[in-house]
Amino acid sequence: MIKNLFRVKESITAKLIIAIGLLIISGSMIFWYAILEKQDNYLTSIAIKNGFSFIEYIKKSNRYNMLHFLRDEIQETLQDISIAEGVEGVRIFDHTGRIYYSTFQEEITKAIDRTSIACRGCHTDIEESSELLTDPIKWNIYRKKEGFTTLKLVEPIYNEPACYTSACHVHNKEQNILGFVEADLSLALLDEAKLKQKQALTAYVIIFILAISLSIMIILYKIVSKPVGELVKGMERVSKGDLDHSVSIKSSDEIGKLSEAFNSMTIDIKASRHKIEEWTKTLEEEVAKKTEEIKKTHDALVQTEKLASLGRMAAGVAHEINNPLTGIVTFSYLLLKKFPPESTEAGDIQIIIDQAERCAKIIKNLLAFARASSTEKSEININDVVKKAIFMVKNQEKFHNIIFDLNLGDLSLKSIGEEHKFQQIFLNMLINAADAMNEKGSITVSTRKTSVEEKNYVEVEFTDTGSGINEKDMPKLFEPFFTTKPIGQGTGLGLSITHGIVSQFGGHINVKTKVGKGTSFFILLPLLNSEK
């Protein structure tokens, strides 16, 4: 287990330790850097504050000497001050840069270094312009060759009434700055303190990282690595076929739940294996059952092909019958003219004409339904299509003992679609209703306007008085080839095709049924806006 802990690619614990360790190291380094930077800035600000206090002390110490122009006393005071530890040098120079007093005797009467902060801290460009900075730089820290840093500060000596009213001075009242005091203060002690502090803080951070990393290693090993290892071993044994093996991890966390799930899965696999073994024994029966289903589906397809062929034949026969009917009607009209209108012969001939025209109209509708129509959509009056569908079936033998009850709504019930497809929908509904009633009963057909989710539809209702639909058959009602009719009396495609056509035009089909009472199909087609 411990060996796996150090195999990064194979151990999740190792990956977690590395990831968390990197986060801790990154966070500690950021914290370490932030603390050092903050303390460095804090100590530097204290040094600068003390540095300016030192310069203020120099100015106050020499104020009397300057007012009375005691140059030797001023120089002597600077010499005494420079003896203090950390004071590297002090200079007093005027605004032109000429040094009047310095702890270094050789600098007196010389000009200040033009590249130092004494010049560049006030002037924008010391070489090209005399323009002054709006916010002068009064201090700077630089590192000397010896390795420690030095703080250079510059503070102006401002003119005051005691100066321009003194008899020994030549300064006028308008001169704001009389000169500058520059001090170089060694920060060697401060650098040493910072180094020791950095070393101590670094040691603390390293100890903290090591302690946290070791703690995390132990915790992850106990909580993650060990139980996960047991799960892995259990999976290996189960994968080799030992389904009686179980993993014993006593915890209420996710790994404990995973262990329970694993044991439950092992039990389920064992049960499934037993079931498969039992099922294998009855495989021949299952194959025979599926073969029978395939045979029924094949018979339904053959029957569908027969009906399609019969439909094409019926269309051809209807076309051939239409020509003789035209001749019968024509010659009947000619024969009618030879008899008086009130004669018995005229009445008989009129009956022949009426029945022949009726046959011609039926054949015309049959040919229109069978003809391959254009797929171009147009405005369709739903009531007209319903009437045509009923006219096509009501004289068939299947519908002789069926009563039609029509409740057609507003004549403006229109939808966008293809007339022959709408007619196919309604014919399928009527034929299914007749089959459900064993060709005896009543069919109620109603049309109305309805709304579903703020959208308007034309609702066409077909209600029969048949035996109804069993609840177990409802989920499969619109599946292709599903039928409860005997072989030869149905293909199981009528409702499937109807559902497909209705969906194609953005509609819906709803069904209400009660066993022994009958069934109602509600066809919802998008209603065309009457204003359009």
Stockholm file with secondary structure:
# STOCKHOLM 1.0

chainA/1-532         MIKNLFRVKESITAKLIIAIGLLIISGSMIFWYAILEKQDNYLTSIAIKNGFSFIEYIKKSNRYNMLHFLRDEIQETLQDISIAEGVEGVRIFDHTGRIYYSTFQEEITKAIDRTSIACRGCHTDIEESSELLTDPIKWNIYRKKEGFTTLKLVEPIYNEPACYTSACHVHNKEQNILGFVEADLSLALLDEAKLKQKQALTAYVIIFILAISLSIMIILYKIVSKPVGELVKGMERVSKGDLDHSVSIKSSDEIGKLSEAFNSMTIDIKASRHKIEEWTKTLEEEVAKKTEEIKKTHDALVQTEKLASLGRMAAGVAHEINNPLTGIVTFSYLLLKKFPPESTEAGDIQIIIDQAERCAKIIKNLLAFARASSTEKSEININDVVKKAIFMVKNQEKFHNIIFDLNLGDLSLKSIGEEHKFQQIFLNMLINAADAMNEKGSITVSTRKTSVEEKNYVEVEFTDTGSGINEKDMPKLFEPFFTTKPIGQGTGLGLSITHGIVSQFGGHINVKTKVGKGTSFFILLPLLNSEK
#=GR chainA/1-532 SS CHHHHTCTTTCHHHHHHHHHHHHHHHHHHHHHHHHHHHHHHHHHHHHHHHHHHHHHHHHHHTHHHHHTTCHHHHHHHHHHHHTSTTEEEEEEECTTCBEEEESSGGGTTSBCCTTSHHHHTTBSCTTTCCCBCSSCCCEEEEECTTSCEEEEEEEEEECCHHHHTCTTCCCCTTCCEEEEEEEEEECHHHHHHHHHHHHHHHHHHHHHHHHHHHHHHHHHIIIIIHHHHHHHHHHHHHHTTCTTCCCCCCCSSHHHHHHHHHHHHHHHHHHHHHHHHHHHHTHHHHHHHHHHHHHHHHHHHHHHHHHHHHHHHHHHHHHHHHHHHHHHHHHHHHHHTTSCTTSHHHHHHHHHHHHHHHHHHHHHHHHHHHSCCCCCCEEEEHHHHHHHHHHHHTTSGGGTTEEEEEECCCTTCEEEECHHHHHHHHHHHHHHHHHHTTTCEEEEEEEEEEEETTEEEEEEEEEECSCCCCGGGGGGTTSTTCCCSCTTSCCSCHHHHHHHHHHHTTCEEEEEEETTTEEEEEEEEECCCTTC
#=GC SS_cons         CHHHHTCTTTCHHHHHHHHHHHHHHHHHHHHHHHHHHHHHHHHHHHHHHHHHHHHHHHHHHTHHHHHTTCHHHHHHHHHHHHTSTTEEEEEEECTTCBEEEESSGGGTTSBCCTTSHHHHTTBSCTTTCCCBCSSCCCEEEEECTTSCEEEEEEEEEECCHHHHTCTTCCCCTTCCEEEEEEEEEECHHHHHHHHHHHHHHHHHHHHHHHHHHHHHHHHHIIIIIHHHHHHHHHHHHHHTTCTTCCCCCCCSSHHHHHHHHHHHHHHHHHHHHHHHHHHHHTHHHHHHHHHHHHHHHHHHHHHHHHHHHHHHHHHHHHHHHHHHHHHHHHHHHHHHTTSCTTSHHHHHHHHHHHHHHHHHHHHHHHHHHHSCCCCCCEEEEHHHHHHHHHHHHTTSGGGTTEEEEEECCCTTCEEEECHHHHHHHHHHHHHHHHHHTTTCEEEEEEEEEEEETTEEEEEEEEEECSCCCCGGGGGGTTSTTCCCSCTTSCCSCHHHHHHHHHHHTTCEEEEEEETTTEEEEEEEEECCCTTC
//
